Amino acid sequence: MKLIYIIPLLLFLNKTTAQESTASKQVSTFIIEAPQLKTSRKIWLYLPKNYETSTKKYPVIYMHDAQNLFDTKTSFAGEWNVDEKLDSLNTQVIVVGIENGGEKRLEELTPYKNEKYGGGNADKYLEFIVNTLKPEIDKKYRTKPNAKNTTIMGSSLGGLTSFYAVIKYPQVFGKAGIFSPAFWINRKDINDYMVNSKKLKAKIYFLCGDSEGDDDSMVTDLNHMETLLNTNRCYCLHLNKKVVIKGGHHNEKLWRDGFADAILWLGY
């Protein structure tokens, strides 16, 4: 199972093809300095259709691996169609996609160092989002900046780091979309962090497939984390939902197909 995760993680680089962009006109990009990571980072921004003609403020979703969210041309193995799906739902939300660091993706999206694969630099990556990127977005765009209206979402390593983020920054992220989280790479540490955390108030949507590898460790890890959550806070609050897709594999199709339901359940 681990081989399935690691191969795409290490090869998550931009594709350079002659294919035309599939991103909608609501999507734009910009470069921002990321001093916490000692680099700059390309950001993809989705604004709802009526943003320019409205004066209202909008909730914001921060998503990892922006190369895969809006545009087939830049995607690793197909895009999530985030812009098209939000347009079809007429969802009133801003999406901020953060490009992954290419060969540094594993390093930036793991909270703890893995003995075999390394990593463990997610704290700095999240500091960039919380202390540099989010203030800039809140300054330049009409956002609802409180935690109730701020979601973090990602898949695989992005799912792992998104879950870590809602525990570490409950005052920033009030919701999370956790797709096929790679809990295995930091299993003991992330489980211990969950057990020792204060009661979470975040609303969390879990998604995975039951065919994500050669064993059922993805489902097992997700079931165990759900148990820890329900111990940490009463399941009667209905603050988390777990969806396991029969025959679902660890790929963009699973995450693309599950995106709309996650958005609706999270309240958008």
Helices and strands as residue ranges (DSSP letters): H 2-10, E 27-34, G 35-37, E 39-46, E 60-64, G 66-68, H 82-89, E 94-98, G 102-104, H 105-108, H 122-128, I 129-133, H 134-140, G 147-149, E 150-155, H 157-168, E 175-179, G 183-186, H 187-196, E 203-209, H 217-232, G 235-237, E 240-245, H 252-265
